[in-house]
Each structure stands twice: as C-alpha cells, then as structure tokens.
Amino acid sequence: MRNVLVLGGGKIGSLISLLLAECGGYSVFLADIIEIDPSTNGLDHDAVKIIRTDVTDRSGLQALIDKTPITAIVSALPYYCNIAVAQLARDNHLHYLDLTEDVEVCQAIESLSQSADQAFIPQCGLAPGMISIIANNLMDHFDTIDTVKMRVGALPVHPSNALKYSLTWSTDGLINEYGNRCVGVEDGEMVSLLPLEGYETIELDGLLYEAFNTSGGLGTLAETYRGKVQHMNYKTLRYPGHCEKIHLLMQDLKLNEDRDTLKRILENAIPKTLQDVALIYVSVSGYQQGELFEENYVKKIYPTDIGGKLWSAIQVTTASGICAVLDLLLSDGGSHRGFVTQESFSLEEVLANRFGKHYI
C-alpha cells in the first residue's frame, strides 16, 4: 500500500483521491483548508483520510509527513502554491507531481529538483500533460519533423451564454493561460508568442471551433525538440466568438492588469457544468522514408460515472492523466529522478495503465 498526500480537495483533487483509493493500491491523505463532505465528493472511502488544514502552512504539512510514511505529494492547488510544496517534497525526499500550467513555476521546480533523489513531475493532467505524451508519440513516427499542432479544449456540450463557455476548472489557471506569454517554435527557434493571438478555425466531426494561443499547454516539448522541429505551437479550442469577447475583457478593458476583478466577474457570471466535452487534436507533418506525411490524433472525451458519481470530462482527463503518471512512476523501480518531463512517458504505457484507460 502506497501512501500519497493530495493537496487540494477541489474539482480535480477530489477525483485524484477517489481514483487512487478505488484501485486498491493506495492510501490517500487529502488535505484542504475547507471542510470536505466525503459523501458529496464521492470520497466516503476507507482508503481516503480527509484532513482539514491550511495547505500553505508548511509546519502543519511537515507534522503530517513526520507521522505518516508518505511516498509522494500530488498538488492539485493553484499554480502559485506549488513552488513551496515542491520545496517541501525536496526537503523530505518525496516524489512530487502537480498540474501547473504556469511556465515560471515549472522552471522554478526544474531548478530546485536538480540532483534530487526523487522525481519531480510538474505539468501533469491534460494540457499540459497528456497532450505532450500524445504529440511525442506521433513525432516518433517521423524521420524529420516539420510542423506540430497541439489543440485542446474543455467546452460545455450545450453553451448558453455569450462566451459559449462554462467554468470547468480553476479560474486562476484559466486567466493565467489567457494572460501570460506563450512559447512556440518558428523556423526551428523557440519564440515568445502573445496570448489570444494566432487565431484560426478548425472543424472536428462537422463542428466549427476557433483556436488561439494560450500559455503553458506546450509544456517542455519545445525545449525537448529544440533544433528537431521547424514549427510547433499549442492553442486552446473554443466555440467561435469566445476569443473576441475575452480579448475585450482582458485587453481592451485592461482586466488582465486586474485579475482579481476579472476572476470575480467570471465566477459570478459564468456557470459551472458537468455536461462538458474534452477535445484533443494533434497534427504532426514531416518526412517518413523520404515522403511528406501527416498523422493526426483526434479524441472527444465526455463525462464519466466513477464511484457512483458523475465527473466532468475535464475532471476525468486531468485526474486520470496525473494518476497514470504517478502509477507508472511508482512502478518503475526508481528509474525516474530529478526533473521528469511528460514526454518521458510513452503513450502506449499510459493507455495500458489502469488510470489511462479513461483516454481510450
């Protein structure tokens, strides 16, 4: 039995805890500053112990670690909490995983993980996360790579507001993606790209979507494939018209400079939903045996019943992604140490994993 400390009992942390508990191989300690009702969150499980504590209080978490043999810390907290959590994991020789989309946080974790005897794996989940594993798998099929397009969206199946959107995950993370600089590859060189730019449309299964630059989704792929790919970018998928309205809020009304106000507006006006769909699209073109080819990966994932409760598509894809990586990490005999990228894991082994099945 492996003991895992999950920090944050929100939309994703609750499902991470449930998935680990239900598989029979994990004992989960779920910590959150807010009191969690286990019956409401599907966590009324013998393998889950809920702890109410300030997850930003290092002394409280240290006391928990001191009295419990923890193997790994999984952070489902907002991105700005993760550097301190990673430092706690480093000091206690524990594996560390998170869901951060923030580039600077990821870079800080990479720095502090140098020469660590345990694994530090940020950017797990869907995007960043599984999208990098999928793209890496397709790129392995090519002798030389020209263009890599990565597109992901988590959208309401039945949009009913002007933004044609529902708050399916962290509002802080959403604003961070919309407001921060992006990374891409153009003409073989890593470049900085503006968020909400690079507008294009794409049709999947007869439905039209728009796509535009957002921060963080590319993960570490641009660095991994430096000098090996001519063009690479990540864009978020939305229903047509969303980007224009977000641009009005964040740029024209300058709410990117007042993110607290923007967060209050979005959370007061935009409903949540469990009726969503996670869209995954990857396109890779290049040369195979001297001929120009293109390969695509297209997937739509819908809400799933787990533990007698319906979980949204973004919850399922994010939680199952990080659980699969954790499971593979703890089963590999210690071969992963220090900073570990998502593309270090093969798509085949993730899909064969008991948690990765939710992507099939």
VOVEX-154182 format. One line per field, with one value per residue (C-alpha): residue in three letters; residue number from 1; x negated, y, z negated. Coordinates in nm, 4 decimals. Last residue first. Layout:
type: (ALA / ...)
seq: (NUM / ...)
px: (X / ...)
py: (Y / ...)
pz: (Z / ...)
END
This chain:
type: (ILE / TYR / HIS / LYS / GLY / PHE / ARG / ASN / ALA / LEU / VAL / GLU / GLU / LEU / SER / PHE / SER / GLU / GLN / THR / VAL / PHE / GLY / ARG / HIS / SER / GLY / GLY / ASP / SER / LEU / LEU / LEU / ASP / LEU / VAL / ALA / CYS / ILE / GLY / SER / ALA / THR / THR / VAL / GLN / ILE / ALA / SER / TRP / LEU / LYS / GLY / GLY / ILE / ASP / THR / PRO / TYR / ILE / LYS / LYS / VAL / TYR / ASN / GLU / GLU / PHE / LEU / GLU / GLY / GLN / GLN / TYR / GLY / SER / VAL / SER / VAL / TYR / ILE / LEU / ALA / VAL / ASP / GLN / LEU / THR / LYS / PRO / ILE / ALA / ASN / GLU / LEU / ILE / ARG / LYS / LEU / THR / ASP / ARG / ASP / GLU / ASN / LEU / LYS / LEU / ASP / GLN / MET / LEU / LEU / HIS / ILE / LYS / GLU / CYS / HIS / GLY / PRO / TYR / ARG / LEU / THR / LYS / TYR / ASN / MET / HIS / GLN / VAL / LYS / GLY / ARG / TYR / THR / GLU / ALA / LEU / THR / GLY / LEU / GLY / GLY / SER / THR / ASN / PHE / ALA / GLU / TYR / LEU / LEU / GLY / ASP / LEU / GLU / ILE / THR / GLU / TYR / GLY / GLU / LEU / PRO / LEU / LEU / SER / VAL / MET / GLU / GLY / ASP / GLU / VAL / GLY / VAL / CYS / ARG / ASN / GLY / TYR / GLU / ASN / ILE / LEU / GLY / ASP / THR / SER / TRP / THR / LEU / SER / TYR / LYS / LEU / ALA / ASN / SER / PRO / HIS / VAL / PRO / LEU / ALA / GLY / VAL / ARG / MET / LYS / VAL / THR / ASP / ILE / THR / ASP / PHE / HIS / ASP / MET / LEU / ASN / ASN / ALA / ILE / ILE / SER / ILE / MET / GLY / PRO / ALA / LEU / GLY / CYS / GLN / PRO / ILE / PHE / ALA / GLN / ASP / ALA / SER / GLN / SER / LEU / SER / GLU / ILE / ALA / GLN / CYS / VAL / GLU / VAL / ASP / GLU / THR / LEU / ASP / LEU / TYR / HIS / LEU / HIS / ASN / ASP / ARG / ALA / LEU / GLN / ALA / VAL / ALA / ILE / ASN / CYS / TYR / TYR / PRO / LEU / ALA / SER / VAL / ILE / ALA / THR / ILE / PRO / THR / LYS / ASP / ILE / LEU / ALA / GLN / LEU / GLY / SER / ARG / ASP / THR / VAL / ASP / THR / ARG / ILE / ILE / LYS / VAL / ALA / ASP / HIS / ASP / LEU / GLY / ASN / THR / SER / PRO / ASP / ILE / GLU / ILE / ILE / ASP / ALA / LEU / PHE / VAL / SER / TYR / GLY / GLY / CYS / GLU / ALA / LEU / LEU / LEU / SER / ILE / LEU / SER / GLY / ILE / LYS / GLY / GLY / GLY / LEU / VAL / LEU / VAL / ASN / ARG / MET)
seq: (360 / 359 / 358 / 357 / 356 / 355 / 354 / 353 / 352 / 351 / 350 / 349 / 348 / 347 / 346 / 345 / 344 / 343 / 342 / 341 / 340 / 339 / 338 / 337 / 336 / 335 / 334 / 333 / 332 / 331 / 330 / 329 / 328 / 327 / 326 / 325 / 324 / 323 / 322 / 321 / 320 / 319 / 318 / 317 / 316 / 315 / 314 / 313 / 312 / 311 / 310 / 309 / 308 / 307 / 306 / 305 / 304 / 303 / 302 / 301 / 300 / 299 / 298 / 297 / 296 / 295 / 294 / 293 / 292 / 291 / 290 / 289 / 288 / 287 / 286 / 285 / 284 / 283 / 282 / 281 / 280 / 279 / 278 / 277 / 276 / 275 / 274 / 273 / 272 / 271 / 270 / 269 / 268 / 267 / 266 / 265 / 264 / 263 / 262 / 261 / 260 / 259 / 258 / 257 / 256 / 255 / 254 / 253 / 252 / 251 / 250 / 249 / 248 / 247 / 246 / 245 / 244 / 243 / 242 / 241 / 240 / 239 / 238 / 237 / 236 / 235 / 234 / 233 / 232 / 231 / 230 / 229 / 228 / 227 / 226 / 225 / 224 / 223 / 222 / 221 / 220 / 219 / 218 / 217 / 216 / 215 / 214 / 213 / 212 / 211 / 210 / 209 / 208 / 207 / 206 / 205 / 204 / 203 / 202 / 201 / 200 / 199 / 198 / 197 / 196 / 195 / 194 / 193 / 192 / 191 / 190 / 189 / 188 / 187 / 186 / 185 / 184 / 183 / 182 / 181 / 180 / 179 / 178 / 177 / 176 / 175 / 174 / 173 / 172 / 171 / 170 / 169 / 168 / 167 / 166 / 165 / 164 / 163 / 162 / 161 / 160 / 159 / 158 / 157 / 156 / 155 / 154 / 153 / 152 / 151 / 150 / 149 / 148 / 147 / 146 / 145 / 144 / 143 / 142 / 141 / 140 / 139 / 138 / 137 / 136 / 135 / 134 / 133 / 132 / 131 / 130 / 129 / 128 / 127 / 126 / 125 / 124 / 123 / 122 / 121 / 120 / 119 / 118 / 117 / 116 / 115 / 114 / 113 / 112 / 111 / 110 / 109 / 108 / 107 / 106 / 105 / 104 / 103 / 102 / 101 / 100 / 99 / 98 / 97 / 96 / 95 / 94 / 93 / 92 / 91 / 90 / 89 / 88 / 87 / 86 / 85 / 84 / 83 / 82 / 81 / 80 / 79 / 78 / 77 / 76 / 75 / 74 / 73 / 72 / 71 / 70 / 69 / 68 / 67 / 66 / 65 / 64 / 63 / 62 / 61 / 60 / 59 / 58 / 57 / 56 / 55 / 54 / 53 / 52 / 51 / 50 / 49 / 48 / 47 / 46 / 45 / 44 / 43 / 42 / 41 / 40 / 39 / 38 / 37 / 36 / 35 / 34 / 33 / 32 / 31 / 30 / 29 / 28 / 27 / 26 / 25 / 24 / 23 / 22 / 21 / 20 / 19 / 18 / 17 / 16 / 15 / 14 / 13 / 12 / 11 / 10 / 9 / 8 / 7 / 6 / 5 / 4 / 3 / 2 / 1)
px: (0.9393 / 0.8467 / 1.0155 / 0.7962 / 0.5011 / 0.5880 / 0.5323 / 0.2241 / 0.2254 / 0.3040 / 0.0068 / -0.2281 / -0.1396 / -0.1571 / -0.5158 / -0.6339 / -0.9391 / -0.7199 / -0.5663 / -0.9030 / -1.0918 / -1.3107 / -1.5100 / -1.4753 / -1.2928 / -1.4497 / -1.3242 / -1.1829 / -0.9377 / -0.6143 / -0.5968 / -0.6451 / -0.3948 / -0.1280 / -0.2077 / -0.1907 / 0.1425 / 0.2802 / 0.1790 / 0.3636 / 0.6639 / 0.7174 / 0.6928 / 0.8960 / 1.1683 / 1.2015 / 1.2077 / 1.4739 / 1.6951 / 1.7495 / 2.0773 / 2.0892 / 2.1331 / 1.7620 / 1.6811 / 1.9506 / 1.7907 / 1.8291 / 1.7265 / 1.3997 / 1.3503 / 1.0356 / 0.8344 / 0.4758 / 0.3371 / 0.0539 / -0.0825 / -0.3283 / -0.5914 / -0.7981 / -1.1684 / -1.1246 / -0.8835 / -0.9044 / -0.7097 / -0.3638 / -0.2238 / 0.1352 / 0.2743 / 0.6367 / 0.7934 / 1.1420 / 1.2750 / 1.6547 / 1.8793 / 2.2058 / 2.0770 / 2.1343 / 2.0245 / 2.1953 / 2.0277 / 2.1467 / 2.0249 / 1.7153 / 1.6195 / 1.6699 / 1.4925 / 1.1952 / 1.1743 / 1.1705 / 0.8871 / 0.7066 / 0.6677 / 0.3974 / 0.5510 / 0.8663 / 0.7410 / 1.0894 / 0.9491 / 0.7043 / 0.8581 / 1.2293 / 1.2385 / 0.9906 / 1.2157 / 1.5055 / 1.3102 / 1.1736 / 1.5175 / 1.6773 / 1.6442 / 1.6602 / 1.3283 / 1.0091 / 0.6858 / 0.3649 / 0.0230 / -0.2561 / -0.5372 / -0.7177 / -1.0553 / -1.1207 / -1.4470 / -1.6527 / -1.4837 / -1.2631 / -1.2898 / -1.2823 / -0.9654 / -0.8149 / -0.8514 / -0.4821 / -0.3090 / 0.0074 / -0.1542 / -0.0145 / 0.2682 / 0.2541 / 0.5783 / 0.8216 / 1.1755 / 1.4190 / 1.6539 / 1.8460 / 1.8609 / 1.6699 / 1.3896 / 1.3550 / 1.0744 / 1.0612 / 0.7557 / 0.6357 / 0.2643 / 0.3298 / 0.5152 / 0.1794 / -0.1220 / -0.4051 / -0.7641 / -0.9913 / -1.1938 / -1.3822 / -1.3419 / -1.1686 / -0.9068 / -0.8776 / -0.6307 / -0.6084 / -0.3221 / -0.3138 / -0.0583 / 0.2991 / 0.5266 / 0.3417 / 0.3208 / 0.6877 / 0.7778 / 0.5449 / 0.6958 / 1.0454 / 0.9530 / 1.1718 / 1.4896 / 1.6020 / 1.8503 / 1.8173 / 2.0154 / 1.8898 / 2.2343 / 2.4098 / 2.5904 / 2.3347 / 2.4750 / 2.1824 / 1.9853 / 1.6217 / 1.2808 / 1.0461 / 0.7139 / 0.5084 / 0.1488 / 0.0025 / -0.3403 / -0.5052 / -0.8188 / -0.9522 / -1.2288 / -1.2433 / -0.8861 / -0.6941 / -0.8435 / -0.6605 / -0.3268 / -0.4214 / -0.5624 / -0.2338 / -0.0344 / -0.2652 / -0.2637 / 0.1182 / 0.1282 / -0.0258 / 0.0091 / 0.2809 / 0.4439 / 0.3055 / -0.0596 / -0.2536 / -0.5060 / -0.6938 / -0.9633 / -1.1129 / -1.3162 / -1.6906 / -1.7141 / -2.0239 / -1.8365 / -1.4791 / -1.5079 / -1.5714 / -1.3017 / -1.0539 / -1.1438 / -1.1031 / -0.7608 / -0.6552 / -0.7721 / -0.5788 / -0.2468 / -0.0230 / -0.0583 / 0.0996 / -0.1415 / -0.3632 / -0.6299 / -0.8168 / -0.9345 / -1.2837 / -1.1583 / -1.3402 / -1.2542 / -0.8851 / -0.8682 / -1.0422 / -0.7856 / -0.5052 / -0.6603 / -0.6946 / -0.3396 / -0.1255 / -0.1157 / 0.0146 / 0.3428 / 0.3510 / 0.3958 / 0.0518 / -0.0361 / -0.2919 / -0.4575 / -0.5675 / -0.4326 / -0.5155 / -0.2905 / -0.3962 / -0.6618 / -0.4625 / -0.1669 / -0.3904 / -0.5553 / -0.2147 / -0.1281 / -0.4669 / -0.4475 / -0.1194 / -0.0016 / 0.2191 / 0.4040 / 0.5562 / 0.8642 / 0.7517 / 0.9584 / 0.8447 / 0.9211 / 0.8659 / 1.1822 / 1.3948 / 1.6635 / 1.4855 / 1.7665 / 1.7494 / 2.0861 / 2.0413 / 1.6906 / 1.8019 / 1.4843 / 1.4048 / 1.2046 / 0.8299 / 0.7645 / 0.5688 / 0.6447 / 0.4423 / 0.4748 / 0.3927 / 0.3126 / 0.3148 / 0.6850 / 0.7773 / 1.0649 / 0.8404 / 0.6244 / 0.9257 / 1.1069 / 0.8108 / 0.7491 / 1.1237 / 1.1224 / 0.8060 / 0.9558 / 1.2713 / 1.1448 / 0.9798 / 0.6378 / 0.3157 / 0.3013 / 0.0618 / -0.0050 / -0.0632 / -0.1441 / 0.0000)
py: (0.5071 / 0.8125 / 0.6780 / 0.3686 / 0.5811 / 0.5037 / 0.1273 / 0.1806 / 0.0469 / 0.3954 / 0.5379 / 0.2603 / 0.3063 / 0.6860 / 0.6666 / 0.8512 / 1.0807 / 1.3163 / 1.4407 / 1.5691 / 1.4484 / 1.6764 / 1.4769 / 1.1024 / 0.8450 / 0.4968 / 0.4273 / 0.0797 / 0.1825 / 0.1096 / 0.4303 / 0.6428 / 0.4472 / 0.4957 / 0.8670 / 0.9146 / 0.7303 / 0.9303 / 1.2593 / 1.1739 / 1.0197 / 1.3412 / 1.5753 / 1.3670 / 1.2814 / 1.6318 / 1.7873 / 1.5395 / 1.6125 / 1.3588 / 1.1777 / 0.9910 / 0.6205 / 0.5653 / 0.6921 / 0.7847 / 0.9561 / 1.2926 / 1.3017 / 1.2559 / 1.3575 / 1.2397 / 1.3257 / 1.2179 / 1.3074 / 1.1955 / 1.3855 / 1.2614 / 1.4045 / 1.1257 / 1.0487 / 0.7444 / 0.9354 / 1.3123 / 1.5692 / 1.6562 / 1.6227 / 1.7079 / 1.6791 / 1.7331 / 1.6702 / 1.7920 / 1.7482 / 1.7611 / 1.9111 / 1.8354 / 1.8595 / 2.2339 / 2.5538 / 2.8838 / 3.2047 / 3.5307 / 3.5474 / 3.3330 / 3.5295 / 3.8723 / 3.7823 / 3.6426 / 3.9542 / 4.1719 / 3.9688 / 3.9726 / 4.3479 / 4.4029 / 4.1386 / 4.3380 / 4.6049 / 4.6786 / 4.6450 / 4.3676 / 4.1269 / 4.1862 / 4.2713 / 3.9931 / 3.7518 / 3.8638 / 3.8182 / 3.4805 / 3.3389 / 3.4202 / 3.0742 / 2.7877 / 2.7297 / 2.5321 / 2.6356 / 2.6596 / 2.4958 / 2.5543 / 2.3823 / 2.4717 / 2.3577 / 2.0589 / 1.8957 / 2.2009 / 2.2212 / 1.9136 / 1.8781 / 2.2555 / 2.2989 / 1.9902 / 2.1188 / 2.2026 / 2.3170 / 2.3921 / 2.6642 / 2.9851 / 3.0260 / 3.0942 / 3.0757 / 2.8184 / 2.8538 / 2.5683 / 2.4520 / 2.1270 / 1.8628 / 1.5981 / 1.8460 / 2.1698 / 2.4150 / 2.7924 / 3.0115 / 3.2944 / 3.3226 / 3.5731 / 3.5306 / 3.5000 / 3.6624 / 3.4382 / 3.4004 / 3.2089 / 2.8875 / 2.8500 / 2.5917 / 2.8244 / 2.9017 / 2.7132 / 2.8128 / 2.9611 / 3.1692 / 3.4911 / 3.5137 / 3.6429 / 3.3711 / 3.0842 / 3.2681 / 3.3596 / 2.9921 / 2.8831 / 3.1321 / 3.0202 / 2.6594 / 2.4054 / 2.3652 / 2.7252 / 2.7175 / 2.8659 / 2.9996 / 3.3466 / 3.4933 / 3.2323 / 2.9007 / 2.6505 / 2.2935 / 2.0487 / 2.2845 / 2.3061 / 2.1751 / 2.2476 / 2.1166 / 2.1824 / 2.0777 / 2.1480 / 2.0077 / 2.1073 / 1.9920 / 1.6795 / 1.4608 / 1.0813 / 1.0674 / 0.8122 / 0.9381 / 1.2666 / 1.0903 / 0.9581 / 1.2936 / 1.4604 / 1.2151 / 1.2456 / 1.6251 / 1.6360 / 1.4067 / 1.6720 / 2.0423 / 2.0208 / 1.7029 / 1.6315 / 1.6638 / 1.9900 / 1.9176 / 1.5904 / 1.5994 / 1.2542 / 1.1613 / 1.1644 / 1.5334 / 1.6354 / 1.9333 / 1.9446 / 2.3067 / 2.4340 / 2.2278 / 2.3471 / 2.7092 / 2.6476 / 2.4939 / 2.7918 / 3.0278 / 2.8394 / 2.8270 / 2.5405 / 2.3638 / 2.0231 / 1.8862 / 1.5898 / 1.5449 / 1.2361 / 1.2674 / 1.3205 / 1.5335 / 1.8551 / 1.8060 / 1.7472 / 2.0626 / 2.2559 / 2.1253 / 2.2434 / 2.5922 / 2.6105 / 2.4859 / 2.7474 / 2.9907 / 2.7193 / 2.6752 / 2.3524 / 1.9972 / 1.9086 / 1.5394 / 1.4557 / 1.1158 / 0.8244 / 0.9376 / 0.7399 / 0.9284 / 1.0964 / 1.3298 / 1.3969 / 1.5264 / 1.7467 / 1.8829 / 1.9675 / 2.1685 / 2.3426 / 2.4277 / 2.6138 / 2.6681 / 2.3585 / 2.5117 / 2.2037 / 1.9872 / 1.6306 / 1.3792 / 1.0169 / 0.8166 / 0.4396 / 0.3548 / 0.5522 / 0.8157 / 1.0243 / 1.0569 / 1.4356 / 1.4865 / 1.1867 / 1.2926 / 1.6429 / 1.8460 / 2.1160 / 2.3888 / 2.4272 / 2.1118 / 1.7909 / 1.4509 / 1.1645 / 0.8738 / 0.5061 / 0.3458 / 0.0073 / -0.0753 / 0.0951 / 0.2783 / 0.4889 / 0.6240 / 0.7131 / 0.8724 / 1.0884 / 1.2120 / 1.2802 / 1.5004 / 1.6826 / 1.7729 / 1.9623 / 2.0799 / 1.8858 / 2.0472 / 1.8748 / 1.5008 / 1.3110 / 0.9597 / 0.6464 / 0.3367 / 0.0000)
pz: (2.4612 / 2.2539 / 1.9389 / 1.9685 / 1.8544 / 1.4945 / 1.5114 / 1.7311 / 2.0866 / 2.2196 / 2.0279 / 2.1383 / 2.5045 / 2.4891 / 2.3709 / 2.0611 / 2.0724 / 2.2786 / 1.9557 / 1.8381 / 1.5318 / 1.3172 / 1.0632 / 1.0646 / 1.2759 / 1.2714 / 0.9183 / 0.9702 / 1.2418 / 1.0565 / 0.8536 / 1.1646 / 1.3697 / 1.1027 / 1.0674 / 1.4462 / 1.4621 / 1.1692 / 1.3351 / 1.6552 / 1.4796 / 1.2838 / 1.5828 / 1.8279 / 1.5751 / 1.4295 / 1.7769 / 1.8885 / 1.5894 / 1.3124 / 1.2492 / 0.9183 / 0.8406 / 0.7842 / 1.1307 / 1.3829 / 1.6804 / 1.8531 / 2.2224 / 2.4086 / 2.7717 / 2.9464 / 3.2553 / 3.3195 / 3.6589 / 3.8867 / 4.1880 / 4.4476 / 4.6841 / 4.8383 / 4.7918 / 4.5704 / 4.3461 / 4.3708 / 4.1748 / 4.0505 / 3.6996 / 3.6050 / 3.2531 / 3.1543 / 2.8137 / 2.7251 / 2.3706 / 2.3616 / 2.0985 / 1.9208 / 1.5641 / 1.5666 / 1.3950 / 1.4674 / 1.5888 / 1.4337 / 1.0737 / 1.1289 / 1.4398 / 1.2863 / 0.9621 / 1.1551 / 1.3712 / 1.0604 / 0.9081 / 1.2423 / 1.2546 / 1.5189 / 1.7443 / 1.6820 / 1.9243 / 2.0690 / 2.4238 / 2.3332 / 2.0847 / 2.1247 / 2.4951 / 2.5753 / 2.3874 / 2.6095 / 2.9330 / 2.8212 / 2.7446 / 3.0808 / 3.2359 / 2.9804 / 2.8065 / 2.8680 / 2.6972 / 2.8969 / 2.8745 / 3.1212 / 3.3098 / 3.6316 / 3.7653 / 3.5396 / 3.4325 / 3.3321 / 2.9902 / 2.9555 / 2.5772 / 2.5282 / 2.7332 / 2.5721 / 2.2154 / 2.1604 / 2.4780 / 2.2823 / 2.0711 / 2.2175 / 2.4652 / 2.8386 / 3.0354 / 3.1734 / 3.3057 / 3.3426 / 3.6198 / 3.5831 / 3.8601 / 3.6653 / 3.5981 / 3.7961 / 3.7198 / 3.7117 / 3.6623 / 3.4382 / 3.3700 / 3.0898 / 2.7592 / 2.5799 / 2.7459 / 2.8610 / 2.7382 / 2.9732 / 2.9708 / 3.2983 / 3.5753 / 3.8193 / 3.5537 / 3.2270 / 2.9561 / 2.6097 / 2.4723 / 2.2727 / 1.9944 / 1.9969 / 2.1319 / 1.9638 / 1.6318 / 1.6533 / 1.6936 / 1.4137 / 1.1717 / 1.2753 / 1.1952 / 1.3788 / 1.5870 / 1.5737 / 1.8603 / 2.2082 / 2.5012 / 2.4021 / 2.4727 / 2.2628 / 2.3190 / 2.4432 / 2.4538 / 2.4654 / 2.2450 / 2.3512 / 2.2482 / 2.5387 / 2.6652 / 2.9798 / 3.0494 / 3.3946 / 3.4828 / 3.8116 / 3.9975 / 3.8356 / 3.9810 / 3.9666 / 3.8397 / 3.6297 / 3.3006 / 3.3603 / 3.3161 / 2.9718 / 2.8628 / 2.9561 / 2.7427 / 2.4409 / 2.4744 / 2.4882 / 2.1866 / 1.9629 / 2.0249 / 2.1235 / 1.9906 / 1.6435 / 1.5406 / 1.5716 / 1.2965 / 1.2431 / 0.9759 / 0.9174 / 0.6082 / 0.5397 / 0.6261 / 0.8241 / 0.9759 / 0.8490 / 0.7288 / 1.0816 / 1.2505 / 0.9896 / 1.0654 / 1.4395 / 1.3841 / 1.1739 / 1.4488 / 1.7180 / 1.5314 / 1.6425 / 1.3107 / 1.2556 / 0.9962 / 0.9080 / 0.6385 / 0.5177 / 0.1601 / 0.0192 / -0.2722 / -0.1781 / 0.1895 / 0.1152 / -0.0970 / 0.1814 / 0.4285 / 0.1999 / 0.1739 / 0.5527 / 0.5994 / 0.4311 / 0.7256 / 0.9589 / 0.7732 / 0.5703 / 0.7005 / 0.5672 / 0.5511 / 0.2815 / 0.2937 / 0.0757 / -0.2627 / -0.5775 / -0.8228 / -1.1490 / -1.0081 / -0.6903 / -0.8912 / -1.1066 / -0.7923 / -0.6485 / -0.9579 / -0.9661 / -0.5966 / -0.6285 / -0.2683 / -0.2905 / -0.5838 / -0.7414 / -0.7284 / -0.6740 / -0.4811 / -0.5039 / -0.1917 / -0.1706 / -0.3644 / -0.1179 / -0.1625 / 0.1007 / 0.3548 / 0.3270 / 0.1555 / -0.0737 / -0.1759 / -0.2853 / -0.2680 / -0.5244 / -0.3552 / -0.4234 / -0.2225 / -0.2723 / -0.1192 / -0.2683 / -0.0288 / -0.0819 / 0.2498 / 0.4182 / 0.4166 / 0.7427 / 0.5716 / 0.3469 / 0.6290 / 0.8432 / 0.5485 / 0.4451 / 0.7992 / 0.8256 / 0.5161 / 0.6210 / 0.9594 / 0.8672 / 0.5292 / 0.2481 / 0.2594 / 0.1551 / 0.2159 / -0.0128 / 0.1135 / -0.0960 / 0.1056 / 0.0000)
END
